[in-house]
Amino acid sequence: MKRKENDKEQKLCIKPAVKQDAPILLSLIKELAVYEKLADQVFNSEEAIKKTLFGPKAYAEAEIAYWEGEPAGMVIFFHNYSTFLGKPGFYIEDLFVREKFRGKGIGKALFLKCVHLARERKCGRMEWIVLNWNPAREFYEKMGAYPLEEWIVYRMEQEAMEKLIT
């Protein structure tokens, strides 16, 4: 068993994304959008990724998983704040593994990377949203996460914001 884990560790490498990784991140984001049946909603670009993740004000961070040197998945995350806990929170925006790399423990490794980062940064909790049909829900629940039944996510798009302030 130990040998198998060592083999997996040698094949898998997770690295913090850098500005030059913008094309890889965009490709993974687009693949995620296809998987989530939301491809028509992707307006992101390499330039936007460079500005928002690696510019003077980084709004999020990313880690890229490589399997035998090939980009296999990613996690994009940022901090929020819990007024009740008085601590930062760790919000996972996207965790995605390319289809051909699933079942190799890459998603778990990316998730555990987030757990370690949240712990190092003294975050009070981790949160994320999962589509109700996504089989990843079972994966997260096996890891000890649970759905928040009493909270409803609200969203306001840019058009509604513009109408509100004009």
N, C-alpha and C positions, 0 to 999 in steps of 0.2 A: 504493500500500500504506500509506504513512504517513497519508494522509487517512482511510482506513478505521479505523486504530487510534485516531486522534483522535476520530472519530465515536463509537467504542465507549467511549472514556474519558469523553466528554461524556454518554453515556447511563447509564453505570455509576458509582455512588458507593458506597463502602464506608465505613461509620461504626462506631465503637465503640458498642455498645448501652448505653443508659441505663435507669434504673428505669422510665421511662414506656414503654419498649419491651417490657415484660413480655407484653402481649397479642400482639404480633407474634411474639415468640420462642415463646410457647406454641402459636400457630397453626402456625408452621414445624415445631416439634417434633412436633405431632400429624400433620402432613402427612408428615414423615419416617417416623413410626411406621407409617402406612398403607403407604408405599412399601416399608418393610422387613417388612411383614406382621406387625407387632407392636403394632397399635393397641390391643389389649386389655391391653397392659402399661404404658400411659401413665397415671400417677397424679399427674403434675405439675400445678401450678396457677399462676396469676399470682402469688398470694401467696408460694408457695414460690420462684418465680423471683426475686421482689423480695428475699426474705430471703437466698437462697443465692448470688445473683450480685451483689447490690447492697447487702447488709446490712453490718454492722460487720466481719464476717469473710466476705469474698467467696471462695467456693470455686472459682469459674471465671470466665472472661470470655467475652464474645461480641462478634462483629462482624456487622453486618447489611449485606447487599448490596441496593442499590436500583437498579432499572432504570427509567429515566425517572420516578423518584419513587415507584415501587411496590416494596414489599418482594419481593425475588426469591430471596433465599437467606440463609444464615447459616453461621457457624462458631462452635462453642463449644469452648473449650480451657482447659487449666490446666497448671500446672507440676508435674512430678514431679522425682525426683532420681536421678542415676546415681551409685551408690557407686563403680563402677569408674572412671568419668571424673572424679568429683569436681566435677561441674557439674550445673546444673539441666537438666532435659529439658522438652520442649514436647509435651504430649499433646493431640491433637485428639480430642475426644469425639464431635462430630458436625460434618460438613460436608454441607450440603444445599442444593440449588437446586431451586426449584419447577419442575415439569415444563414449563410453558409458557415458561420462561426458559432451558431447557437449550440448549446449542449456541451460546451467545453469548459464551462465555469467562468466565462468572461464576464457575464452579467453580474454574477455573484462577486467576482473580484472588483469590478467597478463599484458595486454597492458597498462592499467592505472598505474600499478606499474612501468613500464618502463618510462612512462611520468613523474611520480613523481620523479624517480631517476634522469632522465635527467635534470629536472628542478632544483633539489637540487644540482646537480653537474655543473650547469650553462652551459649546453650543448647548442650549437646553433641550433641543429636540430637532428632529429632521422631519420634513414634510415634502409631499409631492402629490401630484394628481395623476390618476390612472383612468383611462377610458373604461366604462363599465363592462365592455366586451373583451377587454384585453386579458389574455391568459397570464400575463405577468402578475395579475392580482394574487394568484395562488402562490407564486414565487415570493412576493413580498410578505404575504401572511406566514409562510414557512420561516421567514427571517425574523418574525416577531412583530411585524407591523399590523395595523388594523385600520379598517375604513372608519372615517368619522361620519356617522349616520346623521347626526344632528346639525351638521354644518353644510350649508349650500354655497357653492362657489358662484360668485357673481363676476361678470365681466362687462366692461364698458369699452367699446371700440373707439378708435380715434374720431370717427365721424360723430358719434354721440357726444364726445367730449367737446368737439368744436361747436356743435349746436348749443351746448349748455353754456358756453362762455361767450358766444357772439350774439 
